[in-house]
Amino acid sequence: MHTRNNPSIWVLSTVFYIEILAQQTSLPKESVAKNLNYIDPNAKFWTDDLKTWSDWYLKNGLIQKPIDENKVVDSKLYNEALKLIDKK
């Protein structure tokens, strides 16, 4: 669901998502809402986040060299898809 230009759709879908999770888990809606991770409404990959994780893994000796997020993430297709959706 493309919601970049319509935040109300994002809010409604989030409320719906919380209700489904609360039903399926038998947890109160408030508890579900407090524990949700943020998900970009357009599923955009956050390269800044990748750098943060790469730095942490490097600092803790889990990788030997930092990840170059520009070499790992190719967002050309994603950006083209958003352009097509915006034209509608």
Sequence and secondary structure as in RCSB ss.txt:
>XXXX:A:sequence
MHTRNNPSIWVLSTVFYIEILAQQTSLPKESVAKNLNYIDPNAKFWTDDLKTWSDWYLKNGLIQKPIDENKVVDS
KLYNEALKLIDKK
>XXXX:A:secstr
   TT HHHHHHHHHHHHHHHHHHHT  HHHHHHT     TT    HHHHHHHHHHHHHTTS SS   HHHH   
HHHHHHHHHHHH 
